[in-house]
Amino acid sequence: MAIVALIFMAIFTVSLVLCLALPTALNHGFGYITLFTGFVGISVFVVIKLSERAETKTPHITADDKDRQGGEEEKISEKKDEEEGGKD
């Protein structure tokens, strides 16, 4: 996705230079291309930033974390079994 944003920003840069150098070329077509590619490039950049922010807010659970959690649950159940066995 970042590559797509980079491509649109490169097209934006080229079309902006052409728009400023030849303002009446292609019946002001370079101006429209500049607006479109700039909008798409900046929009994709914002989406990337928002997705990075969402990733940092949600914790990542790995297989090791799941193993640790499972091990803790087993220890708790073993302690309960020992306590119940000692009460009899």
N, CA, C and O atoms as CSV, one atom per row, in Angstrom:
chain,resi,resn,atom,element,x,y,z
A,1,MET,N,N,0.822,-1.182,0.000
A,1,MET,CA,C,0.000,0.000,0.000
A,1,MET,C,C,0.876,1.260,0.000
A,1,MET,O,O,0.541,2.270,-0.618
A,2,ALA,N,N,1.986,1.171,0.698
A,2,ALA,CA,C,2.907,2.310,0.729
A,2,ALA,C,C,3.517,2.537,-0.652
A,2,ALA,O,O,3.797,3.675,-1.028
A,3,ILE,N,N,3.721,1.472,-1.398
A,3,ILE,CA,C,4.275,1.608,-2.745
A,3,ILE,C,C,3.286,2.325,-3.650
A,3,ILE,O,O,3.681,3.149,-4.474
A,4,VAL,N,N,2.010,2.018,-3.503
A,4,VAL,CA,C,0.971,2.689,-4.299
A,4,VAL,C,C,0.954,4.179,-3.975
A,4,VAL,O,O,0.864,5.011,-4.877
A,5,ALA,N,N,1.041,4.517,-2.682
A,5,ALA,CA,C,1.080,5.929,-2.290
A,5,ALA,C,C,2.313,6.615,-2.862
A,5,ALA,O,O,2.238,7.763,-3.298
A,6,LEU,N,N,3.438,5.924,-2.862
A,6,LEU,CA,C,4.666,6.495,-3.412
A,6,LEU,C,C,4.528,6.744,-4.914
A,6,LEU,O,O,4.977,7.773,-5.418
A,7,ILE,N,N,3.919,5.817,-5.615
A,7,ILE,CA,C,3.719,5.990,-7.061
A,7,ILE,C,C,2.814,7.183,-7.341
A,7,ILE,O,O,3.105,7.993,-8.222
A,8,PHE,N,N,1.711,7.295,-6.590
A,8,PHE,CA,C,0.812,8.424,-6.804
A,8,PHE,C,C,1.489,9.750,-6.461
A,8,PHE,O,O,1.249,10.753,-7.132
A,9,MET,N,N,2.321,9.767,-5.441
A,9,MET,CA,C,3.008,11.006,-5.098
A,9,MET,C,C,4.057,11.357,-6.150
A,9,MET,O,O,4.305,12.538,-6.395
A,10,ALA,N,N,4.677,10.355,-6.778
A,10,ALA,CA,C,5.628,10.626,-7.863
A,10,ALA,C,C,4.882,11.199,-9.077
A,10,ALA,O,O,5.347,12.151,-9.703
A,11,ILE,N,N,3.733,10.615,-9.401
A,11,ILE,CA,C,2.925,11.147,-10.515
A,11,ILE,C,C,2.461,12.559,-10.182
A,11,ILE,O,O,2.434,13.427,-11.053
A,12,PHE,N,N,2.097,12.790,-8.919
A,12,PHE,CA,C,1.684,14.120,-8.479
A,12,PHE,C,C,2.806,15.131,-8.689
A,12,PHE,O,O,2.566,16.237,-9.173
A,13,THR,N,N,4.025,14.755,-8.327
A,13,THR,CA,C,5.156,15.670,-8.464
A,13,THR,C,C,5.410,16.027,-9.922
A,13,THR,O,O,5.618,17.195,-10.252
A,14,VAL,N,N,5.395,15.031,-10.787
A,14,VAL,CA,C,5.631,15.272,-12.213
A,14,VAL,C,C,4.511,16.117,-12.803
A,14,VAL,O,O,4.776,17.063,-13.545
A,15,SER,N,N,3.271,15.790,-12.484
A,15,SER,CA,C,2.152,16.554,-13.049
A,15,SER,C,C,2.113,17.980,-12.496
A,15,SER,O,O,1.698,18.901,-13.199
A,16,LEU,N,N,2.542,18.172,-11.238
A,16,LEU,CA,C,2.588,19.535,-10.683
A,16,LEU,C,C,3.621,20.381,-11.413
A,16,LEU,O,O,3.371,21.546,-11.722
A,17,VAL,N,N,4.776,19.794,-11.687
A,17,VAL,CA,C,5.815,20.527,-12.424
A,17,VAL,C,C,5.313,20.876,-13.828
A,17,VAL,O,O,5.514,21.994,-14.302
A,18,LEU,N,N,4.660,19.916,-14.490
A,18,LEU,CA,C,4.131,20.185,-15.827
A,18,LEU,C,C,3.000,21.209,-15.782
A,18,LEU,O,O,2.872,22.038,-16.683
A,19,CYS,N,N,2.198,21.152,-14.751
A,19,CYS,CA,C,1.101,22.108,-14.610
A,19,CYS,C,C,1.638,23.525,-14.415
A,19,CYS,O,O,1.087,24.482,-14.960
A,20,LEU,N,N,2.704,23.657,-13.643
A,20,LEU,CA,C,3.279,24.981,-13.420
A,20,LEU,C,C,4.080,25.463,-14.627
A,20,LEU,O,O,4.110,26.661,-14.907
A,21,ALA,N,N,4.727,24.547,-15.345
A,21,ALA,CA,C,5.541,24.928,-16.507
A,21,ALA,C,C,4.673,25.223,-17.730
A,21,ALA,O,O,4.930,26.181,-18.459
A,22,LEU,N,N,3.656,24.412,-17.952
A,22,LEU,CA,C,2.780,24.561,-19.124
A,22,LEU,C,C,1.316,24.618,-18.660
A,22,LEU,O,O,0.602,23.622,-18.772
A,23,PRO,N,N,0.871,25.738,-18.155
A,23,PRO,CA,C,-0.457,25.780,-17.547
A,23,PRO,C,C,-1.614,25.521,-18.519
A,23,PRO,O,O,-2.664,25.044,-18.089
A,24,THR,N,N,-1.458,25.815,-19.793
A,24,THR,CA,C,-2.566,25.622,-20.734
A,24,THR,C,C,-2.443,24.338,-21.539
A,24,THR,O,O,-3.269,24.086,-22.417
A,25,ALA,N,N,-1.435,23.522,-21.263
A,25,ALA,CA,C,-1.253,22.276,-22.010
A,25,ALA,C,C,-2.383,21.306,-21.688
A,25,ALA,O,O,-2.861,21.240,-20.556
A,26,LEU,N,N,-2.793,20.568,-22.690
A,26,LEU,CA,C,-3.866,19.578,-22.576
A,26,LEU,C,C,-5.154,20.206,-22.026
A,26,LEU,O,O,-5.932,19.553,-21.331
A,27,ASN,N,N,-5.360,21.482,-22.352
A,27,ASN,CA,C,-6.572,22.178,-21.933
A,27,ASN,C,C,-6.735,22.122,-20.412
A,27,ASN,O,O,-7.809,21.806,-19.900
A,28,HIS,N,N,-5.655,22.432,-19.710
A,28,HIS,CA,C,-5.565,22.402,-18.242
A,28,HIS,C,C,-5.695,20.988,-17.677
A,28,HIS,O,O,-6.095,20.812,-16.526
A,29,GLY,N,N,-5.366,20.004,-18.469
A,29,GLY,CA,C,-5.467,18.618,-18.031
A,29,GLY,C,C,-4.470,18.254,-16.947
A,29,GLY,O,O,-4.768,17.436,-16.076
A,30,PHE,N,N,-3.276,18.860,-16.994
A,30,PHE,CA,C,-2.283,18.553,-15.968
A,30,PHE,C,C,-2.750,19.026,-14.589
A,30,PHE,O,O,-2.393,18.422,-13.578
A,31,GLY,N,N,-3.527,20.077,-14.540
A,31,GLY,CA,C,-4.066,20.555,-13.269
A,31,GLY,C,C,-5.015,19.530,-12.662
A,31,GLY,O,O,-4.979,19.278,-11.458
A,32,TYR,N,N,-5.865,18.941,-13.500
A,32,TYR,CA,C,-6.794,17.923,-13.007
A,32,TYR,C,C,-6.048,16.658,-12.562
A,32,TYR,O,O,-6.382,16.041,-11.551
A,33,ILE,N,N,-5.038,16.295,-13.341
A,33,ILE,CA,C,-4.229,15.122,-12.969
A,33,ILE,C,C,-3.517,15.381,-11.647
A,33,ILE,O,O,-3.421,14.492,-10.801
A,34,THR,N,N,-3.016,16.613,-11.474
A,34,THR,CA,C,-2.338,16.974,-10.227
A,34,THR,C,C,-3.284,16.876,-9.037
A,34,THR,O,O,-2.926,16.316,-8.001
A,35,LEU,N,N,-4.478,17.413,-9.181
A,35,LEU,CA,C,-5.454,17.348,-8.091
A,35,LEU,C,C,-5.817,15.907,-7.749
A,35,LEU,O,O,-5.856,15.533,-6.577
A,36,PHE,N,N,-6.080,15.103,-8.774
A,36,PHE,CA,C,-6.501,13.723,-8.545
A,36,PHE,C,C,-5.403,12.899,-7.877
A,36,PHE,O,O,-5.642,12.230,-6.872
A,37,THR,N,N,-4.193,12.953,-8.448
A,37,THR,CA,C,-3.106,12.128,-7.899
A,37,THR,C,C,-2.682,12.608,-6.510
A,37,THR,O,O,-2.317,11.797,-5.658
A,38,GLY,N,N,-2.727,13.906,-6.282
A,38,GLY,CA,C,-2.402,14.426,-4.952
A,38,GLY,C,C,-3.414,13.967,-3.915
A,38,GLY,O,O,-3.049,13.577,-2.806
A,39,PHE,N,N,-4.684,14.016,-4.284
A,39,PHE,CA,C,-5.733,13.571,-3.364
A,39,PHE,C,C,-5.603,12.081,-3.059
A,39,PHE,O,O,-5.694,11.678,-1.900
A,40,VAL,N,N,-5.392,11.273,-4.074
A,40,VAL,CA,C,-5.274,9.824,-3.861
A,40,VAL,C,C,-4.020,9.499,-3.052
A,40,VAL,O,O,-4.077,8.674,-2.140
A,41,GLY,N,N,-2.899,10.127,-3.365
A,41,GLY,CA,C,-1.655,9.868,-2.643
A,41,GLY,C,C,-1.751,10.236,-1.174
A,41,GLY,O,O,-1.318,9.472,-0.311
A,42,ILE,N,N,-2.317,11.402,-0.883
A,42,ILE,CA,C,-2.462,11.828,0.507
A,42,ILE,C,C,-3.484,10.955,1.232
A,42,ILE,O,O,-3.304,10.649,2.411
A,43,SER,N,N,-4.541,10.555,0.553
A,43,SER,CA,C,-5.547,9.683,1.169
A,43,SER,C,C,-4.956,8.335,1.556
A,43,SER,O,O,-5.218,7.833,2.649
A,44,VAL,N,N,-4.167,7.751,0.674
A,44,VAL,CA,C,-3.534,6.465,0.973
A,44,VAL,C,C,-2.555,6.623,2.135
A,44,VAL,O,O,-2.450,5.737,2.983
A,45,PHE,N,N,-1.838,7.748,2.176
A,45,PHE,CA,C,-0.921,8.013,3.281
A,45,PHE,C,C,-1.679,8.085,4.610
A,45,PHE,O,O,-1.229,7.529,5.612
A,46,VAL,N,N,-2.819,8.764,4.619
A,46,VAL,CA,C,-3.627,8.871,5.845
A,46,VAL,C,C,-4.128,7.498,6.272
A,46,VAL,O,O,-4.131,7.184,7.462
A,47,VAL,N,N,-4.552,6.675,5.315
A,47,VAL,CA,C,-5.024,5.328,5.636
A,47,VAL,C,C,-3.897,4.505,6.261
A,47,VAL,O,O,-4.128,3.766,7.217
A,48,ILE,N,N,-2.701,4.627,5.735
A,48,ILE,CA,C,-1.558,3.897,6.282
A,48,ILE,C,C,-1.280,4.355,7.713
A,48,ILE,O,O,-1.046,3.523,8.591
A,49,LYS,N,N,-1.302,5.650,7.956
A,49,LYS,CA,C,-1.052,6.163,9.300
A,49,LYS,C,C,-2.125,5.690,10.276
A,49,LYS,O,O,-1.809,5.312,11.404
A,50,LEU,N,N,-3.385,5.707,9.854
A,50,LEU,CA,C,-4.460,5.259,10.732
A,50,LEU,C,C,-4.359,3.761,11.023
A,50,LEU,O,O,-4.650,3.328,12.138
A,51,SER,N,N,-3.953,2.978,10.043
A,51,SER,CA,C,-3.820,1.548,10.282
A,51,SER,C,C,-2.648,1.251,11.212
A,51,SER,O,O,-2.722,0.313,12.006
A,52,GLU,N,N,-1.570,2.027,11.132
A,52,GLU,CA,C,-0.452,1.860,12.059
A,52,GLU,C,C,-0.884,2.212,13.473
A,52,GLU,O,O,-0.493,1.543,14.429
A,53,ARG,N,N,-1.684,3.256,13.609
A,53,ARG,CA,C,-2.158,3.663,14.926
A,53,ARG,C,C,-3.066,2.595,15.514
A,53,ARG,O,O,-3.022,2.341,16.717
A,54,ALA,N,N,-3.888,1.966,14.684
A,54,ALA,CA,C,-4.778,0.907,15.157
A,54,ALA,C,C,-3.967,-0.312,15.593
A,54,ALA,O,O,-4.328,-0.976,16.565
A,55,GLU,N,N,-2.886,-0.611,14.891
A,55,GLU,CA,C,-2.049,-1.757,15.252
A,55,GLU,C,C,-1.363,-1.548,16.590
A,55,GLU,O,O,-1.185,-2.501,17.348
A,56,THR,N,N,-0.977,-0.324,16.888
A,56,THR,CA,C,-0.292,-0.081,18.150
A,56,THR,C,C,-1.256,-0.126,19.332
A,56,THR,O,O,-0.830,-0.381,20.458
A,57,LYS,N,N,-2.536,0.115,19.101
A,57,LYS,CA,C,-3.511,0.088,20.184
A,57,LYS,C,C,-3.937,-1.327,20.534
A,57,LYS,O,O,-4.299,-1.584,21.683
A,58,THR,N,N,-3.906,-2.250,19.589
A,58,THR,CA,C,-4.334,-3.620,19.849
A,58,THR,C,C,-3.112,-4.470,20.173
A,58,THR,O,O,-2.138,-4.452,19.420
A,59,PRO,N,N,-3.141,-5.206,21.264
A,59,PRO,CA,C,-1.990,-6.046,21.604
A,59,PRO,C,C,-1.917,-7.255,20.669
A,59,PRO,O,O,-2.935,-7.819,20.268
A,60,HIS,N,N,-0.711,-7.624,20.344
A,60,HIS,CA,C,-0.495,-8.790,19.497
A,60,HIS,C,C,-0.272,-10.010,20.376
A,60,HIS,O,O,0.615,-10.011,21.230
A,61,ILE,N,N,-1.066,-11.038,20.173
A,61,ILE,CA,C,-0.919,-12.271,20.931
A,61,ILE,C,C,-0.196,-13.275,20.039
A,61,ILE,O,O,-0.671,-13.622,18.958
A,62,THR,N,N,0.938,-13.725,20.504
A,62,THR,CA,C,1.724,-14.684,19.736
A,62,THR,C,C,1.451,-16.086,20.258
A,62,THR,O,O,0.745,-16.271,21.249
A,63,ALA,N,N,2.017,-17.058,19.581
A,63,ALA,CA,C,1.852,-18.452,20.001
A,63,ALA,C,C,2.480,-18.674,21.371
A,63,ALA,O,O,1.973,-19.463,22.168
A,64,ASP,N,N,3.590,-17.976,21.649
A,64,ASP,CA,C,4.234,-18.102,22.960
A,64,ASP,C,C,3.317,-17.589,24.068
A,64,ASP,O,O,3.241,-18.180,25.145
A,65,ASP,N,N,2.616,-16.472,23.790
A,65,ASP,CA,C,1.692,-15.933,24.788
A,65,ASP,C,C,0.562,-16.910,25.064
A,65,ASP,O,O,0.147,-17.084,26.210
A,66,LYS,N,N,0.069,-17.544,24.016
A,66,LYS,CA,C,-1.014,-18.517,24.198
A,66,LYS,C,C,-0.523,-19.714,25.014
A,66,LYS,O,O,-1.256,-20.238,25.853
A,67,ASP,N,N,0.726,-20.149,24.767
A,67,ASP,CA,C,1.286,-21.261,25.533
A,67,ASP,C,C,1.421,-20.884,27.007
A,67,ASP,O,O,1.131,-21.688,27.893
A,68,ARG,N,N,1.860,-19.660,27.255
A,68,ARG,CA,C,2.000,-19.213,28.639
A,68,ARG,C,C,0.649,-19.149,29.329
A,68,ARG,O,O,0.525,-19.537,30.491
A,69,GLN,N,N,-0.354,-18.669,28.631
A,69,GLN,CA,C,-1.684,-18.583,29.216
A,69,GLN,C,C,-2.224,-19.973,29.511
A,69,GLN,O,O,-2.816,-20.210,30.564
A,70,GLY,N,N,-2.015,-20.884,28.579
A,70,GLY,CA,C,-2.484,-22.250,28.782
A,70,GLY,C,C,-1.781,-22.900,29.947
A,70,GLY,O,O,-2.399,-23.640,30.713
A,71,GLY,N,N,-0.492,-22.633,30.094
A,71,GLY,CA,C,0.267,-23.198,31.203
A,71,GLY,C,C,-0.218,-22.672,32.539
A,71,GLY,O,O,-0.277,-23.420,33.515
A,72,GLU,N,N,-0.567,-21.396,32.596
A,72,GLU,CA,C,-1.057,-20.819,33.845
A,72,GLU,C,C,-2.399,-21.425,34.229
A,72,GLU,O,O,-2.652,-21.691,35.404
A,73,GLU,N,N,-3.252,-21.640,33.247
A,73,GLU,CA,C,-4.556,-22.237,33.530
A,73,GLU,C,C,-4.399,-23.656,34.055
A,73,GLU,O,O,-5.134,-24.082,34.946
A,74,GLU,N,N,-3.437,-24.386,33.500
A,74,GLU,CA,C,-3.206,-25.754,33.961
A,74,GLU,C,C,-2.697,-25.749,35.401
A,74,GLU,O,O,-3.090,-26.600,36.199
A,75,LYS,N,N,-1.827,-24.800,35.738
A,75,LYS,CA,C,-1.312,-24.726,37.101
A,75,LYS,C,C,-2.429,-24.406,38.081
A,75,LYS,O,O,-2.481,-24.969,39.175
A,76,ILE,N,N,-3.312,-23.512,37.697
A,76,ILE,CA,C,-4.430,-23.151,38.571
A,76,ILE,C,C,-5.337,-24.350,38.791
A,76,ILE,O,O,-5.768,-24.606,39.916
A,77,SER,N,N,-5.632,-25.092,37.720
A,77,SER,CA,C,-6.508,-26.255,37.865
A,77,SER,C,C,-5.823,-27.344,38.697
A,77,SER,O,O,-6.495,-28.057,39.443
A,78,GLU,N,N,-4.493,-27.484,38.581
A,78,GLU,CA,C,-3.765,-28.462,39.392
A,78,GLU,C,C,-3.813,-28.079,40.873
A,78,GLU,O,O,-3.958,-28.946,41.735
A,79,LYS,N,N,-3.691,-26.777,41.170
A,79,LYS,CA,C,-3.762,-26.321,42.558
A,79,LYS,C,C,-5.144,-26.599,43.143
A,79,LYS,O,O,-5.261,-27.015,44.296
A,80,LYS,N,N,-6.181,-26.372,42.357
A,80,LYS,CA,C,-7.544,-26.629,42.818
A,80,LYS,C,C,-7.736,-28.114,43.100
A,80,LYS,O,O,-8.368,-28.491,44.086
A,81,ASP,N,N,-7.184,-28.956,42.220
A,81,ASP,CA,C,-7.299,-30.406,42.416
A,81,ASP,C,C,-6.577,-30.822,43.704
A,81,ASP,O,O,-7.081,-31.654,44.459
A,82,GLU,N,N,-5.406,-30.247,43.951
A,82,GLU,CA,C,-4.650,-30.574,45.156
A,82,GLU,C,C,-5.411,-30.143,46.415
A,82,GLU,O,O,-5.447,-30.863,47.413
A,83,GLU,N,N,-6.020,-28.948,46.343
A,83,GLU,CA,C,-6.755,-28.442,47.494
A,83,GLU,C,C,-7.983,-29.319,47.775
A,83,GLU,O,O,-8.287,-29.628,48.927
A,84,GLU,N,N,-8.666,-29.706,46.725
A,84,GLU,CA,C,-9.845,-30.555,46.882
A,84,GLU,C,C,-9.452,-31.931,47.378
A,84,GLU,O,O,-10.171,-32.540,48.170
A,85,GLY,N,N,-8.320,-32.420,46.917
A,85,GLY,CA,C,-7.848,-33.739,47.352
A,85,GLY,C,C,-7.422,-33.716,48.804
A,85,GLY,O,O,-7.604,-34.711,49.506
A,86,GLY,N,N,-6.862,-32.617,49.280
A,86,GLY,CA,C,-6.412,-32.496,50.654
A,86,GLY,C,C,-7.565,-32.355,51.619
A,86,GLY,O,O,-7.408,-32.684,52.795
A,87,LYS,N,N,-8.718,-31.883,51.178
A,87,LYS,CA,C,-9.872,-31.676,52.043
A,87,LYS,C,C,-10.575,-32.989,52.368
A,87,LYS,O,O,-11.262,-33.074,53.386
A,88,ASP,N,N,-10.426,-33.997,51.547
A,88,ASP,CA,C,-11.143,-35.265,51.771
A,88,ASP,C,C,-10.625,-36.018,52.891
A,88,ASP,O,O,-11.130,-37.100,53.194
